[in-house]
Amino acid sequence: MGKKICAILFIYQTLKGSKVVLQIFIAAMGITLFTISPPSFAGNILLTSEGGPLSLLTDQSLEDWRPMTFPKVSRHTKYSLLNEEGRQVIRAESHQSASGIYKKYDLDPKVYSILSWCWKINRVIAKGDETRKEGDDYAARIYVTFKFDPAKASFWEMKKFQVIKLIYGEYPPKAAINYIWANRLTKGKAIANAYSDSAKMIAVESGAEKVGQWICEERNLYDDYKLLFGETPPSISGIAIMTDTDNTGEDAIAHYAGLILRSAESPPSSQSTIHR
């Protein structure tokens, strides 16, 4: 456990304390900070098909999602799986809490370039502010993480990631795109996370106008990464869901459904839509 704590502190310091990137790195490395046994995890999901629609909600439980918790956050968001009108829905309930759930993948972003989902929230975060660390809370957000590529790393970046690999046997993700239901940020705008440039935030929805409604979204991961980071994206290494209100001390409930990864050529799946 001593080595794990040292590694967590190292990653935290080098990434400017980013809550999001830190915990995604922790989840990707297989580190669990639970005091009880965490749910089982199937490991990497390796796909070699030509981008046929991949549903992230195909099981009858959340056991194949790895839990994401934080060293200094004792209150965890509650995630549960519901069935509404024949569709599987993840319900997230946060009371001054923070935690997420994460699935690990190894996917070609040229093949699996499209991510679609539907979500619904009960409120935006009143004190939420995308530009400040104290306001880094969201009723709903979805992360996509991208694999670290040693061949394209700078000298110092390589050294940093080598230390992590030395401890855990593999490299952590390089970066993350955060699709958020923004509190104040204008819809469509993108900024760096308040903690770290390694995580970019895109306001897919914003404000309280559509609170209580099911809204369906679609993003091109390949194009978004190139626009945000100025380079061709490496492999997709994971997808995460998170509802958190620990910084602001507020409450929020969100529902997520129809999470689909597919190629740009594949037609949208019927699961990517949901009745309002």
N, C-alpha and C positions, 0 to 999 in steps of 0.2 A: 504493500500500500504506500510505503514511503516514496518509491519511484513514481507511482502514479500521481501523488500529490505534487512532487517536484515538476513532473511533466506538465501538469495542469497550470502551475504557476508560471512555467516558462512560456507556454502558449499564450496565457493571459497577458503577460508583459509584452511579448513580441507583437501581439495583435491589438495593443492598446486597450485591453480589457473588454473587447466586444463580447457581450453576452451571447449574441446569436452565433457568431463565428466560433467562439470558444466551445460552445456546447455542441455545435455540429461537428467540430473536430473531435470532441470527446466521444460523441456517438459513433462517428466513423471509425475510430480507433478501438471500439469495443469496450470502452471504459464505462463501468456502471457505478454510480455513486449512491445507489440505494442501500439502505441498511438491511433490507430483506431481498430475497432472490427476485430478480427482475423477470418479466415475461420471457418466454422462449423466443428465439430469433432464428430465422431460416438461413441467415448469412447472405452473401452476395446473390443477386438475381441476375444471371448472365443471359443475355438475349442475342440471338444471331439471326432472327427473322428480318424480313424487309420492312419493318415499321408497321406491322399490323397493329391495330389498336390494343393497347395494354391498359387494362383497368387496374387501378391501385386499390380498389375496394371489391375484392372477389371472395373473401373469406367470411365466415360467420362470426369472427371475433377480431380483436385487435392484437392477437398474439404475435403476428408477424411484423408488427411495428415496434421498433426499439424505443423505449422511453428516454426522454431527454430531461435531465434535471440539473440544477445548478448548486454549486458548493455552498453558497451563502443564502439560498432561498429555501426556506423550510416548507412553505405552502405551495402545493403543486396543483396545476390545473387538472380538472377531472375530464377524461375522455371516455366516451361510451359509444357503442355502435347501435344504431336504431334501424328499423325497417319502416319506411314511410312509402305507402303506395307501391310496394314492390321494389323500392330502391333502397340501397344501403346508405345511411347517413351517419357521419361522425358528429357527435355533439360535444362541444368543448365548453366547460363552465369554469370561469376564473373568478375567484374572490380574493383580491389582493395577492394573487399567486402568479407563478411562472413555471411552465414546463411545456414540453412538446412531444411529438411522436415522429419517428424518422424511419424511412425505408432506404436501404442501401442498394444501389444499382451499379452497373457498368455498361453504359449505353452510348452509342455513337450519336452525337447531337445532329449530325447530318441526316440520320435516319429517323430518330425520334426527336423531331424538331418542334412539334406542336404539343403544348400542354393545355388542356381544357378542364374546367371545373365549374361547379356552382357553389355559391355560398350565401349565407343569410346571417345577419347579426341583430342583436336586440338593442344595441346602442353604440355610438362611438365613444371614445375615451375623452371626457371633458378636459382633462389636464394633459392629454396627449399632445406631443409636439415632436415632429420628426427630426427637427434640427438640434434637439437638446437631449442629453443622456437621461435627464430626469423625466423626459416625456416619451421615452422609447418603449411605449406600450401600444398594443393594437388589439382590437376585438377579433380580427381575423387576419392571418397572413400565411402564405405558402412559400417555402424556400426550395430553391433548386441549387444543389452544390455541384461543383465541377472538379474533376480530378487534377492533381498536381502532375505536371509533365517535366521531369528532370532535364530533358533535352532543350527545353525552352526557358529554363530558370537562370536568373542572374547568379553571380558568385555568392552574394550574401543570402539570397533567397534559398539557394541550394544548401548552404551551411545550416540555415535555420531548420529546413525540412529534414536534413540528414540526422540532426539531433533527435527529432521526433521519431524518425524511422528506426534509429538505433535502439530506442526504448520499446517501440511497439511492433517493429518488423515490417511496417509499410508506411507509405506517405499519407498524410491527411489531405483532405481536399484543398484546392488552391483558393477558391473563391465561391461566393454565393450570390444569387439573385433573389431578392425578397419581394414578392408580389403582395402588396398590402392593401387593406381597406383603410385608407389614410384618415387621420383625424383633422388635419389642417392643410396638408400638402395638396395642391391643386391636382385634380384627376389628370393622369397622363404624364405628370412630371416625375423625373427620376433624380435622386440625390444619393450621395454616399451615406452609409449608416453613421449615426452620431458618434459611434465608438471606433469604427474602422473602415478604411477604404476598400478592404477586402470584401465587404458586403455592400451591395447596391440596393437601393429601395426604389420600387416603381409603384406609384399610386394608381392602381387599377380601378379602384373606386375611392370616393372621398366624401366625407360629411354624412349628415343624418338624413338626407332626402330619401334614400332608399332603404332605410332601416326597417326591418320586419319583412322585407321582400326577398324572394329567391332571385339572385342575379347570376347569370351564367357568363363565364369569361373564356377567352382563348388567347394564348400568347405563343409567339414564335421564339423559342428559347435560343436558337442559333442566332437569329437576328438581334435579339435583345443583348446577348452576351457581346457580340461584336460592337454594338453601339455603346455599351456601358464600359467595356474594358479595352476597346480598341485593338482587339486581336481575335483570331479564330478560336472558338471555344474548344477546350479539351473535352474528354468524355464526361458525360453526366454521371456523378457518383452517388447521388441520393436525392430524395424528396422528403421534405418535412412540413408538418402542420403545427401551427402554434397560436394559441390565444393567451395573452399575458397582460396582467394589470399590476404587477408588483411594484414598479417604479412610482406609479401614480396613486396606488392604494385604492383603486376603484374595482368595479365588478363588470363582467361582460359574459355574454353567452353567444356562441357562434355555432352554426351548422355548416358542414362541408359535404358535398356529394358530387358524383359524376367525375371523379378525378381520372383523366384519361391521358396517356401519352401515345402519340401516333406520328406517322410521317405526314408531310405536307400533302402527299398524293392520296393518302387514305381518306375516305369520306368520314365526316363526323359520326361518332357512334350515337345510338339512341340514348345511351346512358349519360351523354354529355348535356342533355337537356332535362329540365325538371319543371313540373307544374308550379306556377306561382300561387 
